[in-house]
Amino acid sequence: MNLYHDKLNSYITEIPGKMYTFEVTKCCNYSTLVHMYKDETLMDLYNRVSHHFGLGDIKKLFIKIPNYDDDVTVPLTGLKTIRSFINDQICCNPSKMVPIYDLPAPVVYRIYLDDGHHHNDLSNSSAASAASAAFAASAAYTSS
């Protein structure tokens, strides 16, 4: 068992030098980490995310530009590496991609996943507020 833990620790230690870590976030705000080798292609990224989430179809992967109401679609291509795409996003002014965790945490970039399933957050909707008010009124009426 110690050999396994040694190999796992070695793998984790090597991640920052060999791979990018992405926090892939679905529209419902569920997220998970996905690791990609730096010289894999953007097509590989789409495939890995598809396998990781068990999806047959991804509408798009995209990044949200910090402090702007805009996003950048990750192109679905086998001709561009992940390293090249990230460099294009971080070397512009303003940077379109920034790490989501503060140092000393490892660098993690957020990528959003549009799988075509948009879940409504009922806790913030006016329909939920109206339903809560109706339930409260009903409970008050039945208890009196």
Phi and psi in degrees as GROMACS dihedral restraints (atoms count N, CA, C in turn):
[ dihedral_restraints ]
;  ai    aj    ak    al  type     phi  dphi    fc
    3     4     5     6     1   -63.5    20    10
    4     5     6     7     1   -36.4    20    10
    6     7     8     9     1   -62.5    20    10
    7     8     9    10     1   -42.2    20    10
    9    10    11    12     1   -59.7    20    10
   10    11    12    13     1   -48.6    20    10
   12    13    14    15     1   -63.5    20    10
   13    14    15    16     1   -37.2    20    10
   15    16    17    18     1   -62.2    20    10
   16    17    18    19     1   -44.7    20    10
   18    19    20    21     1   -66.5    20    10
   19    20    21    22     1   -39.8    20    10
   21    22    23    24     1   -64.6    20    10
   22    23    24    25     1   -44.1    20    10
   24    25    26    27     1   -63.3    20    10
   25    26    27    28     1   -38.7    20    10
   27    28    29    30     1   -63.5    20    10
   28    29    30    31     1   -44.0    20    10
   30    31    32    33     1   -59.4    20    10
   31    32    33    34     1   -47.7    20    10
   33    34    35    36     1   -62.8    20    10
   34    35    36    37     1   -40.4    20    10
   36    37    38    39     1   -64.8    20    10
   37    38    39    40     1   -33.9    20    10
   39    40    41    42     1   -80.2    20    10
   40    41    42    43     1   -15.6    20    10
   42    43    44    45     1   -53.7    20    10
   43    44    45    46     1   -51.8    20    10
   45    46    47    48     1   -59.4    20    10
   46    47    48    49     1   -31.1    20    10
   48    49    50    51     1   -81.6    20    10
   49    50    51    52     1   -25.5    20    10
   51    52    53    54     1  -110.7    20    10
   52    53    54    55     1   -22.4    20    10
   54    55    56    57     1  -134.6    20    10
   55    56    57    58     1   159.7    20    10
   57    58    59    60     1   -99.9    20    10
   58    59    60    61     1   145.4    20    10
   60    61    62    63     1  -109.1    20    10
   61    62    63    64     1   126.1    20    10
   63    64    65    66     1  -115.5    20    10
   64    65    66    67     1   137.9    20    10
   66    67    68    69     1   -97.2    20    10
   67    68    69    70     1   106.2    20    10
   69    70    71    72     1   -88.6    20    10
   70    71    72    73     1   122.1    20    10
   72    73    74    75     1  -116.9    20    10
   73    74    75    76     1   124.3    20    10
   75    76    77    78     1   -81.1    20    10
   76    77    78    79     1   166.6    20    10
   78    79    80    81     1   -61.5    20    10
   79    80    81    82     1   -23.1    20    10
   81    82    83    84     1   -85.2    20    10
   82    83    84    85     1     4.1    20    10
   84    85    86    87     1    79.1    20    10
   85    86    87    88     1     2.0    20    10
   87    88    89    90     1   -68.2    20    10
   88    89    90    91     1   137.5    20    10
   90    91    92    93     1  -143.0    20    10
   91    92    93    94     1   157.9    20    10
   93    94    95    96     1  -153.4    20    10
   94    95    96    97     1   161.4    20    10
   96    97    98    99     1   -87.6    20    10
   97    98    99   100     1   140.1    20    10
   99   100   101   102     1  -132.7    20    10
  100   101   102   103     1   131.0    20    10
  102   103   104   105     1  -103.7    20    10
  103   104   105   106     1   138.3    20    10
  105   106   107   108     1  -134.2    20    10
  106   107   108   109     1   135.9    20    10
  108   109   110   111     1   -63.9    20    10
  109   110   111   112     1   142.5    20    10
  111   112   113   114     1   -59.7    20    10
  112   113   114   115     1   -31.4    20    10
  114   115   116   117     1  -101.2    20    10
  115   116   117   118     1    14.6    20    10
  117   118   119   120     1   -73.6    20    10
  118   119   120   121     1   162.4    20    10
  120   121   122   123     1   -90.2    20    10
  121   122   123   124     1   167.8    20    10
  123   124   125   126     1   -64.9    20    10
  124   125   126   127     1   -31.0    20    10
  126   127   128   129     1   -62.4    20    10
  127   128   129   130     1   -40.4    20    10
  129   130   131   132     1   -61.2    20    10
  130   131   132   133     1   -38.9    20    10
  132   133   134   135     1   -61.6    20    10
  133   134   135   136     1   -47.4    20    10
  135   136   137   138     1   -58.6    20    10
  136   137   138   139     1   -43.6    20    10
  138   139   140   141     1   -64.2    20    10
  139   140   141   142     1   -44.1    20    10
  141   142   143   144     1   -63.4    20    10
  142   143   144   145     1   -44.9    20    10
  144   145   146   147     1   -63.7    20    10
  145   146   147   148     1   -42.0    20    10
  147   148   149   150     1   -59.0    20    10
  148   149   150   151     1   -46.4    20    10
  150   151   152   153     1   -67.3    20    10
  151   152   153   154     1   -42.1    20    10
  153   154   155   156     1   -61.3    20    10
  154   155   156   157     1   -41.2    20    10
  156   157   158   159     1   -92.3    20    10
  157   158   159   160     1    -3.4    20    10
  159   160   161   162     1    68.6    20    10
  160   161   162   163     1    36.7    20    10
  162   163   164   165     1  -104.5    20    10
  163   164   165   166     1   143.4    20    10
  165   166   167   168     1   -89.8    20    10
  166   167   168   169     1   -21.9    20    10
  168   169   170   171     1  -143.4    20    10
  169   170   171   172     1   129.8    20    10
  171   172   173   174     1  -114.7    20    10
  172   173   174   175     1   124.3    20    10
  174   175   176   177     1   -66.1    20    10
  175   176   177   178     1   -49.5    20    10
  177   178   179   180     1  -169.0    20    10
  178   179   180   181     1   157.3    20    10
  180   181   182   183     1  -109.2    20    10
  181   182   183   184     1   142.0    20    10
  183   184   185   186     1  -153.1    20    10
  184   185   186   187     1   163.3    20    10
  186   187   188   189     1  -117.5    20    10
  187   188   189   190     1   148.2    20    10
  189   190   191   192     1   -98.6    20    10
  190   191   192   193     1   130.9    20    10
  192   193   194   195     1   -76.4    20    10
  193   194   195   196     1   123.6    20    10
  195   196   197   198     1   -57.4    20    10
  196   197   198   199     1   136.7    20    10
  198   199   200   201     1    66.5    20    10
  199   200   201   202     1    14.3    20    10
  201   202   203   204     1  -134.1    20    10
  202   203   204   205     1   150.1    20    10
  204   205   206   207     1   -92.6    20    10
  205   206   207   208     1    62.8    20    10
  207   208   209   210     1  -150.2    20    10
  208   209   210   211     1   158.3    20    10
  210   211   212   213     1  -137.6    20    10
  211   212   213   214     1   165.6    20    10
  213   214   215   216     1  -123.2    20    10
  214   215   216   217     1   123.0    20    10
  216   217   218   219     1   -75.9    20    10
  217   218   219   220     1   134.6    20    10
  219   220   221   222     1   -76.0    20    10
  220   221   222   223     1   118.5    20    10
  222   223   224   225     1   -64.8    20    10
  223   224   225   226     1   141.8    20    10
  225   226   227   228     1   -89.9    20    10
  226   227   228   229     1    88.9    20    10
  228   229   230   231     1  -146.8    20    10
  229   230   231   232     1   146.9    20    10
  231   232   233   234     1   -95.5    20    10
  232   233   234   235     1     5.8    20    10
  234   235   236   237     1   -98.8    20    10
  235   236   237   238     1    -6.9    20    10
  237   238   239   240     1  -124.8    20    10
  238   239   240   241     1   135.0    20    10
  240   241   242   243     1   -82.6    20    10
  241   242   243   244     1   160.3    20    10
  243   244   245   246     1   -63.9    20    10
  244   245   246   247     1   -39.8    20    10
  246   247   248   249     1   -57.3    20    10
  247   248   249   250     1   -46.4    20    10
  249   250   251   252     1   -65.2    20    10
  250   251   252   253     1   -42.7    20    10
  252   253   254   255     1   -61.6    20    10
  253   254   255   256     1   -46.7    20    10
  255   256   257   258     1   -65.1    20    10
  256   257   258   259     1   -43.1    20    10
  258   259   260   261     1   -58.6    20    10
  259   260   261   262     1   -40.4    20    10
  261   262   263   264     1   -60.9    20    10
  262   263   264   265     1   -35.6    20    10
  264   265   266   267     1   -81.0    20    10
  265   266   267   268     1   -32.0    20    10
  267   268   269   270     1   -94.2    20    10
  268   269   270   271     1   -17.1    20    10
  270   271   272   273     1   -94.0    20    10
  271   272   273   274     1    10.3    20    10
  273   274   275   276     1  -101.9    20    10
  274   275   276   277     1   168.4    20    10
  276   277   278   279     1  -125.1    20    10
  277   278   279   280     1   113.4    20    10
  279   280   281   282     1   -78.5    20    10
  280   281   282   283     1   157.7    20    10
  282   283   284   285     1   -63.6    20    10
  283   284   285   286     1   135.6    20    10
  285   286   287   288     1   -90.1    20    10
  286   287   288   289     1   -10.6    20    10
  288   289   290   291     1  -140.0    20    10
  289   290   291   292     1   124.1    20    10
  291   292   293   294     1  -131.2    20    10
  292   293   294   295     1   151.3    20    10
  294   295   296   297     1   -59.5    20    10
  295   296   297   298     1   144.2    20    10
  297   298   299   300     1   -91.6    20    10
  298   299   300   301     1   -13.0    20    10
  300   301   302   303     1  -117.7    20    10
  301   302   303   304     1   144.7    20    10
  303   304   305   306     1   -74.6    20    10
  304   305   306   307     1   153.0    20    10
  306   307   308   309     1   -62.5    20    10
  307   308   309   310     1   145.4    20    10
  309   310   311   312     1   -91.3    20    10
  310   311   312   313     1    12.2    20    10
  312   313   314   315     1   -61.8    20    10
  313   314   315   316     1   151.5    20    10
  315   316   317   318     1   -61.2    20    10
  316   317   318   319     1   157.8    20    10
  318   319   320   321     1   -71.5    20    10
  319   320   321   322     1   124.0    20    10
  321   322   323   324     1  -131.9    20    10
  322   323   324   325     1   128.8    20    10
  324   325   326   327     1  -106.2    20    10
  325   326   327   328     1   143.2    20    10
  327   328   329   330     1   -93.6    20    10
  328   329   330   331     1   133.3    20    10
  330   331   332   333     1  -125.3    20    10
  331   332   333   334     1   134.6    20    10
  333   334   335   336     1   -94.0    20    10
  334   335   336   337     1   144.8    20    10
  336   337   338   339     1  -115.1    20    10
  337   338   339   340     1   120.6    20    10
  339   340   341   342     1  -104.9    20    10
  340   341   342   343     1   105.1    20    10
  342   343   344   345     1  -100.3    20    10
  343   344   345   346     1     7.0    20    10
  345   346   347   348     1    88.6    20    10
  346   347   348   349     1    -7.0    20    10
  348   349   350   351     1  -103.5    20    10
  349   350   351   352     1   106.6    20    10
  351   352   353   354     1  -105.4    20    10
  352   353   354   355     1   115.9    20    10
  354   355   356   357     1   -95.5    20    10
  355   356   357   358     1   131.9    20    10
  357   358   359   360     1   -82.5    20    10
  358   359   360   361     1   135.1    20    10
  360   361   362   363     1   -86.1    20    10
  361   362   363   364     1    95.7    20    10
  363   364   365   366     1   -67.8    20    10
  364   365   366   367     1   -20.7    20    10
  366   367   368   369     1   -66.4    20    10
  367   368   369   370     1   -21.8    20    10
  369   370   371   372     1  -108.2    20    10
  370   371   372   373     1     0.7    20    10
  372   373   374   375     1   -87.4    20    10
  373   374   375   376     1   156.3    20    10
  375   376   377   378     1   -68.3    20    10
  376   377   378   379     1   -30.4    20    10
  378   379   380   381     1   -63.3    20    10
  379   380   381   382     1   -41.0    20    10
  381   382   383   384     1   -66.8    20    10
  382   383   384   385     1   -39.3    20    10
  384   385   386   387     1   -62.9    20    10
  385   386   387   388     1   -43.3    20    10
  387   388   389   390     1   -65.4    20    10
  388   389   390   391     1   -40.9    20    10
  390   391   392   393     1   -64.9    20    10
  391   392   393   394     1   -40.6    20    10
  393   394   395   396     1   -63.6    20    10
  394   395   396   397     1   -42.7    20    10
  396   397   398   399     1   -64.4    20    10
  397   398   399   400     1   -42.5    20    10
  399   400   401   402     1   -64.3    20    10
  400   401   402   403     1   -41.1    20    10
  402   403   404   405     1   -64.1    20    10
  403   404   405   406     1   -43.8    20    10
  405   406   407   408     1   -62.2    20    10
  406   407   408   409     1   -42.9    20    10
  408   409   410   411     1   -64.7    20    10
  409   410   411   412     1   -40.8    20    10
  411   412   413   414     1   -64.8    20    10
  412   413   414   415     1   -42.9    20    10
  414   415   416   417     1   -64.4    20    10
  415   416   417   418     1   -40.3    20    10
  417   418   419   420     1   -65.5    20    10
  418   419   420   421     1   -39.0    20    10
  420   421   422   423     1   -67.5    20    10
  421   422   423   424     1   -43.5    20    10
  423   424   425   426     1   -73.7    20    10
  424   425   426   427     1   -24.5    20    10
  426   427   428   429     1   -85.9    20    10
  427   428   429   430     1   -11.1    20    10
